[in-house]
Amino acid sequence: MARKKRGKPKEEEASEAWLLPYSDLLTLLLALFICLFAMSQTDQKKVTEMAEAFTAAFNSGGPSFFNKLGPNEGRRAQMPNDDDKGNSAYIAENQKLEQVQRQMEEYIQQNNLQDQLSTQMTEEGLMIRIGERALFPSGSATLGNQAQQIIPVVAGLLASVNERVLISGHTDNVPISNAQFPTNWDLSSARALNFMKAILAQPGGLNPQRFSAIGYGEYRPIADNKTEEGKQQNRRVEVLIARDYQFNGGSSGGNSDETNVIQTPSSAMPQARPPEEPAIPERDPNKAPAPLAGGVNSPIKTPPEPLQTSH
């Protein structure tokens, strides 16, 4: 009896059913990363457009949780633009100070006070210099008649800004010694204080907390005291409108909060390292100690007496 031949077993083809869930998984991952990218942006318009697109694609026009997404408005207001590296506040303040400078220069030009008043924009702020002859008689801290015309103008300019104001008095190197002003320190301090009081007495409601007065005497000259012209330039009162912000020249990836930080001299100076103690060689107990150089101990020197201010 003939045997029936068996056919070769059919090989099962590999199923591709796994491609469907795999593609769905990739699609969901793509959607997740797009959502995260959209949430990180500060452009509300782009986020809204993307949310509408996802709503139409996934929910067929129904309500979507994407409508609740978007940047935090409060946080976005605190985040500076990367293009200006956080210097928008500095730029706005600088424009305000430049406007005050232009107004002061116009007053100087209109009243021909170029030899008595001047302005200068510095890293610390806007400096207004007023010569002695425009404010005080020689050797006096009493405000003169011309000062009564200048003070309202300066007070009006200071009322238009909110920055701190430092008023400083300066003299030449000619010593002064009388019953009222024993030294140039006293004269310069009195002039700065009297000028500040006159500024605060003007109508306009200037905040006294913004103001401070200091006298530098003869130790901050801007010209050579060897000539009469130089001495005249050094006898002055300076009004500094100090900046609240400093320019941030670092990279945009840095911390933008450093823009508003003014580093104090104490924190900027490096800390002094304590001197290293010299190594003391071990002494042999069987040997006598070596004598000091010179045969005797060196006397301890007393510190010199402090310098006396000449009167």
C-alpha positions in Angstrom: 0.0 0.0 0.0 1.5 3.3 -1.0 2.3 5.8 1.6 0.8 9.3 1.3 3.4 11.9 1.0 3.3 14.6 3.5 3.9 18.2 2.3 6.4 20.5 3.7 5.2 22.5 6.8 4.3 26.0 5.9 6.5 28.7 7.4 4.5 31.2 9.4 5.1 34.7 8.2 6.3 37.3 10.8 3.4 39.4 11.9 3.6 43.2 11.6 0.9 43.9 14.1 3.5 45.5 16.4 4.0 48.4 14.0 0.6 49.9 14.9 1.2 50.3 18.7 4.8 51.3 18.0 3.7 54.1 15.6 1.1 55.2 18.1 3.8 55.4 20.8 6.1 57.5 18.7 3.2 59.8 17.8 2.4 60.3 21.5 6.0 61.0 22.3 6.2 63.5 19.5 3.1 65.2 20.8 4.5 65.3 24.3 7.8 67.0 23.2 5.9 69.5 21.2 3.7 70.3 24.2 6.8 70.7 26.4 8.4 73.0 23.8 5.2 75.1 23.5 5.0 75.5 27.3 8.6 76.7 27.5 8.0 79.6 25.1 7.0 83.1 26.2 5.1 83.9 23.0 1.5 83.7 23.9 0.4 83.9 20.2 2.3 80.9 19.2 1.1 78.9 22.2 -2.5 79.7 21.4 -2.1 78.7 17.8 -0.5 75.4 18.7 -3.2 74.7 21.3 -5.9 75.3 18.7 -4.1 72.9 16.3 -3.8 70.2 18.9 -7.4 70.7 19.9 -8.6 70.2 16.3 -6.4 67.2 15.7 -7.0 65.2 18.9 -10.4 66.3 20.2 -12.2 67.0 16.9 -12.9 70.6 18.0 -14.0 69.7 21.5 -12.6 71.2 24.7 -8.9 70.5 25.4 -6.6 70.9 28.3 -4.3 72.9 25.9 -6.5 75.9 26.4 -5.2 76.1 30.0 -1.6 76.0 28.9 0.5 79.1 28.3 3.3 81.1 30.0 2.9 82.5 33.4 2.2 86.2 32.9 3.7 87.2 36.2 6.9 85.3 35.5 7.1 86.5 32.0 7.1 90.1 33.2 10.2 89.4 35.4 12.1 87.6 32.6 14.2 90.1 30.6 14.6 89.8 26.8 17.6 87.7 25.8 18.6 90.3 23.2 19.3 93.1 25.6 20.9 90.7 28.2 18.6 92.2 31.0 19.7 95.8 30.3 16.2 97.2 29.5 16.0 98.8 33.0 19.5 100.3 32.6 18.6 101.7 29.1 15.4 103.2 30.4 17.1 104.8 33.3 19.9 106.1 31.1 17.4 107.7 28.8 15.8 109.4 31.8 19.2 110.8 33.0 20.1 112.0 29.5 16.8 113.9 29.4 17.7 115.6 32.8 21.1 116.4 31.4 19.7 118.0 28.3 17.3 120.2 30.4 20.2 121.3 32.6 22.4 122.1 29.6 19.6 124.2 28.1 19.4 126.2 31.3 23.2 126.7 31.4 23.1 127.9 27.7 20.2 130.3 28.2 21.7 131.9 31.3 25.4 131.9 30.1 26.6 129.9 33.1 29.1 127.8 31.3 31.9 128.9 33.6 29.9 128.1 36.7 27.8 125.0 35.9 28.5 121.8 34.0 27.1 118.3 33.7 28.9 115.0 33.1 27.4 111.4 32.6 29.6 108.9 34.4 29.3 105.2 35.3 28.0 106.3 38.7 25.3 108.5 37.3 24.7 112.1 36.2 27.0 114.6 37.8 26.0 118.3 38.1 29.0 120.5 39.1 28.3 124.0 40.5 31.1 126.4 41.1 31.7 128.3 44.4 31.0 131.7 42.9 27.5 130.6 41.9 26.6 129.5 45.4 28.8 130.9 48.2 31.0 133.9 49.0 34.6 133.1 49.5 35.3 131.2 52.8 31.6 131.1 53.6 28.9 128.4 53.7 26.0 130.9 53.4 24.1 130.7 50.1 24.2 133.8 48.0 21.7 135.6 45.9 22.6 133.7 42.7 22.1 130.4 44.5 18.5 131.3 45.1 18.0 131.2 41.3 19.9 127.9 40.7 18.4 125.9 43.5 14.8 125.8 42.2 16.0 124.6 38.8 18.1 121.8 40.3 15.3 120.8 42.7 12.8 120.6 39.8 15.2 118.3 37.9 15.7 116.1 40.9 11.9 115.9 41.4 11.6 114.3 37.9 13.6 111.2 38.8 13.6 108.7 41.7 17.3 107.9 42.0 19.4 108.5 45.0 21.1 111.9 45.2 24.6 112.5 46.8 25.6 116.2 47.4 29.3 116.7 48.1 31.3 119.8 49.0 34.9 120.4 47.8 37.5 123.1 48.4 41.0 123.9 47.2 44.2 123.2 49.2 44.5 126.6 50.8 44.1 126.1 54.6 41.3 127.8 56.4 41.2 128.3 60.2 38.7 130.5 61.9 36.2 130.2 64.7 33.4 128.9 62.3 35.5 126.6 60.1 38.7 125.2 61.6 39.5 123.1 58.5 38.5 122.7 54.9 36.6 119.5 56.0 34.3 121.7 58.0 33.8 124.2 55.3 33.1 121.6 52.6 30.7 119.7 54.8 28.8 122.8 55.8 28.4 123.9 52.2 27.1 120.5 51.1 24.6 120.3 54.0 23.3 123.9 53.5 22.8 123.2 49.8 20.9 120.0 50.5 18.7 121.7 53.0 17.9 124.4 50.5 17.0 121.8 47.8 14.7 119.9 50.2 13.0 123.2 51.3 11.7 123.7 47.7 8.1 122.9 46.9 7.6 119.6 45.2 7.8 117.0 48.0 11.3 115.7 47.5 11.8 112.6 49.6 14.7 113.2 52.1 15.5 109.5 52.2 17.0 109.9 48.7 19.5 112.5 49.8 22.8 112.5 51.6 25.5 115.1 52.0 29.2 114.8 52.5 32.3 117.0 52.6 35.6 116.0 50.9 37.6 119.0 51.7 40.6 119.4 49.4 41.1 115.7 48.7 39.0 115.2 45.6 40.5 117.9 43.2 39.5 117.9 39.5 42.2 120.5 38.5 45.7 121.5 39.6 45.8 123.6 42.8 49.0 125.3 41.6 47.1 127.8 39.5 44.3 130.1 40.5 42.1 128.8 37.7 42.6 125.3 39.0 41.8 126.3 42.6 38.6 128.0 41.4 37.5 124.8 39.7 38.2 122.7 42.8 36.0 125.0 45.0 32.6 123.5 44.0 29.5 121.5 45.0 28.6 118.4 43.1 25.2 116.8 42.8 25.3 113.2 41.8 22.2 111.4 40.6 23.3 107.8 41.3 22.2 105.0 39.0 20.1 102.2 40.3 21.1 99.8 37.5 24.4 98.9 35.9 25.1 97.8 32.4 25.4 94.0 32.1 28.0 93.2 29.4 28.0 89.4 30.1 26.6 86.7 27.9 22.8 86.3 27.6 23.0 82.9 29.2 24.1 84.3 32.5 21.9 85.2 35.4 20.0 88.4 34.5 19.5 89.3 38.1 23.1 90.4 38.2 22.1 93.5 36.3 20.6 95.1 39.4 23.4 94.1 41.8 25.9 96.8 42.7 29.0 95.2 44.1 30.2 96.9 47.2 34.0 97.6 47.7 34.2 95.2 50.6 32.8 92.3 48.6 34.8 93.2 45.5 38.2 93.3 47.2 39.9 90.0 47.6 40.4 88.7 51.1 43.9 89.0 52.4 45.6 85.8 53.1 47.2 85.4 56.5 51.0 85.3 56.4 52.6 81.9 56.6 54.5 81.2 59.8 58.1 80.3 59.2 59.1 76.8 60.0 60.8 76.4 63.4 63.7 73.9 63.3 63.8 71.3 66.0 66.4 72.0 68.7 68.7 69.4 70.0 68.2 69.3 73.8 71.9 68.6 74.3 72.9 71.9 72.6 72.6 75.4 73.9 70.1 77.7 72.1 71.6 79.9 69.5 71.8 83.6 70.4 69.7 86.2 68.6 71.2 88.3 65.9 73.0 91.3 67.5 73.3 89.5 70.8 70.2 91.1 72.3 66.5 91.0 71.7 65.2 93.6 69.2 63.0 96.2 70.9 59.3 96.4 70.0 58.6 99.4 67.9 55.6 101.5 68.9 53.3 102.7 66.2 53.9 106.3 65.1 51.5 108.9 66.4 48.6 109.8 64.1 49.0 112.7 61.8 47.6 116.0 63.1 45.4 118.0 60.8 46.9 121.4 60.2 44.7 124.3 61.2 
